[in-house]
Amino acid sequence: MLYKKCDPEQAISILLQAKPPLIYRAIKVNIRLHRWEKALELAVKSAKSAKESFICVVLWYRQKFLDAQMKTIAEDDSRNFRTYFEKFPSIDEQHVRLLRENARVQENR
């Protein structure tokens, strides 16, 4: 809710400066504001491994966005996203939910 009360960059900066950094929340702020490239950039920077990466989370939400726009991945305006969709051809919703839940558990430690 912080991003609704102040500058989004400031809100994201606060989330990333937290101990531990609230990376998932920062990514979600960018997704909610349709700042897709920023969300993907954060996910790529924070990726430890492909399995634990938030990249597939961003791609999953981007896919839902494209579906709502009645566009296919091939019609995505962002070459960057098309490249990552090729690297992650199938995104499992259960895996996305697991990553989201793991992020919440990490935040509550």
ABEGO torsion letter per residue (X at the ends): XAAAABBAAAAAAAAAABOBBBAAAAAAAAAAAGBAAAAAAAAAAABABAAABAAAAAAAAAAAAAAAAGBBAAABABAAAAAAAAABABBBAAAAAAAAAAAAAAAAX
